[in-house]
């Protein structure tokens, strides 16, 4: 669990279900964006100029780094933690 500078627990912005939706999406160019506090999986073609800065990851980028084997809860949790850090770095 992450904590703010005062020691209070921070809610996870990207969870493993969000990552699972990205990785299992039927959209060939599935893209994860974070809009108004919510993770959305959309086709890359739907990400307009105003939202390009909100792109967290593209499925093809993530799958290129995945180990052989399949999606486990631990792998999804690890990816969610990594992507949660990306969202926070974007200023969410």
N, C-alpha and C positions, 0 to 999 in steps of 0.2 A: 504494500500500500504506500502510495506517495503521500508526502506531507508538505504543507506550505511552510514558509519560514518561521511561523509561530508554532509549528508542531501539529496543526490541525490536519486531519486526513482529507485528501483531495479525492473527489469522485473520479473514476476512470471514465474518460471521454470516448475512448474506442475500446470496446469489449470483444471477446472472442466471437460472439454471434455476429457482430458487424464484420469481422474478418471472414467468418464462414460464409456470410452472404456474398462477399466479394469473390471468394475463391470458388464458390459453387454456382455463381450466376450463369445464366444461359446466354448472356450477352457476350459476344466475342471480344469486345473491347471494354469490358467492365472496368469502371473507374470508381474509386472511393473518394467522396468529397465530404467535407464537414461544413454544413450550412445551418446557421442558427441553432447550434447546439445539438445537431443530429447528424449521424452518419448516414449517408445515402450512397447507394450503388447505382450508377447511371452509365449509359454508353458514353464513350469519350466524345463522340460527336455532339452530345448535348451540353458539354462543358463550354460555356461561352467565355468571352474575354473577361467579363466581370467576375467569373468564378474560377478562373485558372489558378489563382493564388490559393484557392481552397482545396485543391487536389492533394490528397494524402498519399495515394498509391494507385498504381494500375495493376490489374491482375497479372499481366504478363511479366511485370517487374518482380512481383512476389514469387510467382511460380518458378521463375528462373533460379531462385535462391533456395527453393525447398528441397529437402533431402528426399531420396527415394522412400517410398513407403506409404504414404497416406496421411490424412489429417488426423492428428491426435489432439485431445484437449490441451495437452502440454504445449504442442507446437502452436496451436491457435492462441493460447495464452501468451506465449513468447512473442508472437507476431503482434498481438493486440498491444502488448506493453511497448514494443518498438514504435508502432504507429501512434499510440497515445502520446509518446514523446514528440513525434513529428507535429501532431496537432498543437501541442503546448508550445512548441517552438514557433509555430505560425501565429501564436498570440491568442489562442482560444481561451 
